[in-house]
Amino acid sequence: MDVILRQDVEKVGLRGEVVDVAPGFARNYLLPRKLAEAATPAKVAELRKVEEKRARHEAQSFEHAQEIAKRLEGEELRFDVPAGETGTLFGSVTATDIAERVWASLRVRIDRRKLDLPDSIKRIGRYEVPVELFADVTATLRLAVVPEGGELPPQEELDAIAAAEAEAEAAAQAEAEAQQAQVEAEIEAVVAEDEVEEQQGEEAEAAAEAADGRPAEPEQ
């Protein structure tokens, strides 16, 4: 079943793409959660028109790409997003969000799949994200991810918050690993104890049979 994604869906596709998925997955997951809509011929045709229009605003040559790179690197793209007190976003800024903002702000089309963004952005701060525009032409986008209704604190404070959160995550991970190791050790101890008891039982049974003058019968 063909659907048009309304949001980025991991392992399925990016917002605005037409993807073929299992009917049950579409009916039971994508459509009820408004992550996608049915790909009717009219909607697909409208989507294609938008893509064709935007395609005229992407780099068409090496020289054109260099001009676009200068424009992109001369701007800072701002994202005002809901965030908690520690700077963690209530959501994230994705490659699709960045490509859409570049289009809305500068009327330049970039390929969101060519953004060097291994993971979505989940904290406030300033970021530099490379994007390939053309063969041998890469621009570095400057992003400001700002808490909604506020401004970014000084970089030193951002670094301190990030370091504290990383330290807390590392401590939590270490504690989880220690607990897992303890559980595994306890399981191994129980298994070893059971094996000893089983062996002792077998030895006692063999000894009893020997005392009666009867040979021990082999286990079935």
C-alpha positions as CSV (number, residue, x, y, z in Angstrom):
1,M,0.0,0.0,0.0
2,D,1.4,3.4,-1.0
3,V,1.3,6.2,1.6
4,I,2.7,9.7,1.9
5,L,4.7,10.2,5.1
6,R,3.7,13.2,7.1
7,Q,6.6,12.7,9.6
8,D,10.0,11.0,9.5
9,V,9.5,7.4,10.4
10,E,12.6,5.4,11.4
11,K,13.3,2.5,8.9
12,V,10.4,3.6,6.8
13,G,11.2,7.0,5.2
14,L,11.3,10.8,5.5
15,R,8.5,13.3,5.6
16,G,7.0,13.9,2.1
17,E,8.1,10.6,0.6
18,V,5.8,8.1,-1.1
19,V,6.6,4.7,0.4
20,D,5.1,1.2,-0.1
21,V,4.2,-0.4,3.2
22,A,2.2,-3.4,4.4
23,P,-1.6,-2.6,4.5
24,G,-1.9,-3.7,8.1
25,F,1.1,-1.5,9.1
26,A,-0.6,1.5,7.4
27,R,-4.1,0.9,8.8
28,N,-3.0,0.0,12.3
29,Y,0.0,2.3,12.9
30,L,0.8,5.0,10.4
31,L,-2.7,6.3,9.5
32,P,-4.2,6.3,13.0
33,R,-1.2,8.2,14.4
34,K,-1.3,10.7,11.5
35,L,2.2,9.7,10.5
36,A,1.1,9.2,6.9
37,E,-1.8,9.7,4.6
38,A,-3.1,7.6,1.7
39,A,-1.2,8.2,-1.5
40,T,-4.1,9.1,-3.8
41,P,-3.2,10.0,-7.4
42,A,-4.2,13.7,-6.8
43,K,-2.0,14.0,-3.7
44,V,0.9,12.3,-5.4
45,A,0.6,14.6,-8.4
46,E,0.6,17.6,-6.1
47,L,3.6,16.4,-4.3
48,R,5.5,15.9,-7.6
49,K,4.7,19.4,-8.6
50,V,6.2,20.8,-5.4
51,E,9.3,18.7,-5.8
52,E,9.7,19.8,-9.4
53,K,9.4,23.5,-8.4
54,R,12.0,23.1,-5.6
55,A,14.3,21.1,-7.9
56,R,14.8,24.3,-9.9
57,H,16.4,25.9,-6.8
58,E,19.1,23.3,-6.1
59,A,22.7,23.4,-7.4
60,Q,22.8,22.7,-11.1
61,S,26.6,23.0,-11.6
62,F,29.8,23.3,-9.7
63,E,29.8,27.1,-10.0
64,H,26.2,27.3,-9.0
65,A,26.8,25.1,-6.0
66,Q,29.7,27.4,-4.9
67,E,27.3,30.4,-5.0
68,I,24.7,28.6,-3.0
69,A,27.3,27.5,-0.4
70,K,28.3,31.2,0.2
71,R,24.6,32.0,0.7
72,L,24.1,29.2,3.1
73,E,27.2,29.8,5.1
74,G,26.3,33.5,5.5
75,E,23.2,32.7,7.4
76,E,22.4,31.2,10.8
77,L,19.2,29.2,10.8
78,R,17.2,29.6,14.0
79,F,14.9,26.9,15.5
80,D,12.7,27.9,18.4
81,V,11.7,24.7,20.1
82,P,10.1,23.6,23.4
83,A,12.8,22.5,25.8
84,G,13.3,21.5,29.5
85,E,15.3,23.4,32.1
86,T,18.4,21.3,31.3
87,G,18.2,22.1,27.6
88,T,16.8,18.8,26.4
89,L,14.2,19.3,23.7
90,F,10.7,18.0,23.9
91,G,11.2,16.4,20.5
92,S,14.0,16.9,18.1
93,V,15.3,18.8,15.1
94,T,15.7,16.4,12.2
95,A,17.3,16.5,8.8
96,T,13.9,17.1,7.3
97,D,13.3,20.1,9.6
98,I,16.6,21.6,8.5
99,A,16.0,21.1,4.8
100,E,12.5,22.6,5.2
101,R,13.9,25.6,7.1
102,V,16.6,26.2,4.4
103,W,13.8,26.2,1.8
104,A,11.5,28.5,3.8
105,S,14.3,31.0,4.7
106,L,16.5,31.0,1.6
107,R,14.5,29.3,-1.1
108,V,17.3,26.8,-1.7
109,R,16.7,23.1,-2.1
110,I,19.1,20.8,-0.4
111,D,19.0,17.0,-0.3
112,R,18.2,16.1,3.4
113,R,19.9,12.7,2.9
114,K,23.2,14.5,2.2
115,L,23.2,16.4,5.5
116,D,26.0,15.1,7.7
117,L,23.6,14.6,10.7
118,P,24.1,11.1,12.2
119,D,21.3,11.6,14.6
120,S,18.6,14.2,15.2
121,I,19.4,17.2,17.4
122,K,17.9,16.8,20.9
123,R,19.5,19.7,22.9
124,I,19.5,23.4,22.6
125,G,22.8,25.0,21.4
126,R,24.6,26.0,18.3
127,Y,25.5,23.4,15.7
128,E,27.4,23.2,12.4
129,V,26.1,20.7,10.0
130,P,27.8,20.0,6.6
131,V,25.7,19.3,3.6
132,E,26.9,18.2,0.1
133,L,25.5,20.4,-2.6
134,F,27.3,19.1,-5.6
135,A,30.3,17.0,-6.4
136,D,33.3,18.4,-4.5
137,V,31.1,21.3,-3.0
138,T,30.0,21.1,0.6
139,A,28.5,23.9,2.7
140,T,28.4,24.1,6.5
141,L,25.0,25.2,7.9
142,R,25.0,27.1,11.1
143,L,22.1,26.3,13.3
144,A,20.8,27.9,16.5
145,V,18.5,25.7,18.4
146,V,16.8,28.0,20.9
147,P,14.4,27.3,23.8
148,E,11.0,28.5,22.9
149,G,10.3,32.0,24.3
150,G,13.9,32.5,25.3
151,E,17.5,32.8,24.2
152,L,20.5,30.6,24.2
153,P,22.7,30.9,27.4
154,P,26.4,31.5,27.0
155,Q,28.4,28.7,25.4
156,E,30.2,28.0,28.6
157,E,26.9,27.3,30.3
158,L,25.7,25.1,27.5
159,D,29.0,23.1,27.6
160,A,28.6,22.7,31.4
161,I,25.0,21.5,31.1
162,A,25.9,19.0,28.4
163,A,28.9,17.7,30.4
164,A,26.8,17.2,33.5
165,E,24.2,15.4,31.5
166,A,26.8,13.2,29.8
167,E,28.3,12.4,33.2
168,A,24.9,11.5,34.6
169,E,24.1,9.2,31.6
170,A,27.5,7.5,32.0
171,A,26.9,6.9,35.7
172,A,23.4,5.5,35.0
173,Q,24.9,3.2,32.3
174,A,27.6,2.0,34.6
175,E,25.1,1.3,37.4
176,A,22.9,-0.6,34.9
177,E,25.8,-2.7,33.8
178,A,26.9,-3.4,37.4
179,Q,23.3,-4.6,38.2
180,Q,23.2,-6.8,35.1
181,A,26.6,-8.3,36.1
182,Q,25.3,-9.0,39.6
183,V,22.2,-10.7,38.3
184,E,24.3,-12.8,35.9
185,A,26.7,-13.8,38.8
186,E,23.7,-14.8,41.0
187,I,22.3,-16.9,38.2
188,E,25.6,-18.6,37.6
189,A,25.9,-19.3,41.4
190,V,22.4,-20.9,41.5
191,V,23.2,-23.0,38.5
192,A,26.5,-24.1,40.0
193,E,24.9,-24.9,43.3
194,D,22.2,-27.0,41.5
195,E,24.9,-28.9,39.6
196,V,26.8,-29.7,42.9
197,E,23.6,-30.9,44.6
198,E,22.8,-33.1,41.6
199,Q,26.3,-34.6,41.6
200,Q,26.2,-35.2,45.3
201,G,22.8,-36.9,44.9
202,E,24.1,-39.2,42.2
203,E,27.2,-40.0,44.4
204,A,25.0,-40.8,47.4
205,E,22.7,-43.0,45.3
206,A,25.7,-44.9,43.9
207,A,27.1,-45.3,47.4
208,A,23.8,-46.7,48.7
209,E,23.6,-49.2,45.9
210,A,27.1,-50.3,46.4
211,A,26.4,-50.8,50.1
212,D,23.5,-53.1,49.2
213,G,25.8,-55.1,47.0
214,R,23.9,-54.1,43.9
215,P,25.6,-52.5,40.9
216,A,24.5,-49.0,40.2
217,E,22.1,-48.8,37.3
218,P,23.1,-46.4,34.6
219,E,20.9,-43.3,34.2
220,Q,18.3,-43.4,31.4
